[in-house]
């Protein structure tokens, strides 16, 4: 069982968040987007992206990190308010190092994000996931997310299909058994 601590991220965590983001993109999306796109991903650009995200007050953005028993950040969840008509919160990103997958860190991060939204008066949430990311889609379905719309995105000139999963009532997510 993974011993885990979840904390709100700060500027000092951005470098590690960016590394997890780039490294997991390169494994999770290999074969789903062009290798050229993955090879051109930059830690420096990721740091700029996540620093901007963390400081985005317009969308009330926030990030939580999962920390293992060795005090290493092993994953993160980023979220913000949404302009979607049905879902007022958006889980913008959820990334875990491979060694942390399947051990409950993702569930704990989602639960913490849901609790944060509830405290902000937001009771619904959605997330975009690549249609070909079967493990990601399966994860959100197991947590009760319902597919409700789709879009196309471009990565390195390559078109991918995305699906949005939503929870109209995130109160059930905020109490997920974090030990599972």
Phi, psi and omega in degrees: 000135182280124172276128193222143173233136177247131177220156177290134182285154173227181184304324180295341182270350188300319182299316180289318177303315181296321179294314178299317180301308182293312183297321180284329173302316184293335177264313184295320188258008176297126183089346178261333175228161183300142177303322180303317178298313181297319181293336181268358178298139186239131176299320181296316178295322178296319178300316178298316180301309185286330175295314178298316180300312182299328183266005183280097180280336180299317181263008180051046183289149176206159180224138171243145177243149174258131184238130181275183183295345178263012180066026176263137172286123184246357179179171179206159172230132177244140182211164181199168174290157185236150175267004178300142183296317185270327188241114188273348176242148177232123168282104188282325182201145173217114182227133178231142172299148180309321182293345181259355183283141178080010184247005177102354181295319179297315178300316180297319179295316179299316179300317180294318177299314180301316179297319177301312179300315180302317178296336178269004179083016179256125186248001180226157184208150175225165178213142174264139179217141177299134181302324180281355177274080186297321181292320178296314179298318179298320179300310182293324177296317180297334178271007176093005178292140180248130178292129183229346177197175179214166178205173173245142176234159177244135175227113179058038180079004182255127181275131175234152176266135176244150173238145175258132174248141183223156174235116180286337178224105184273004180300326179292332178287328184289349181239020177305139176296107186287352179272353182274000000 
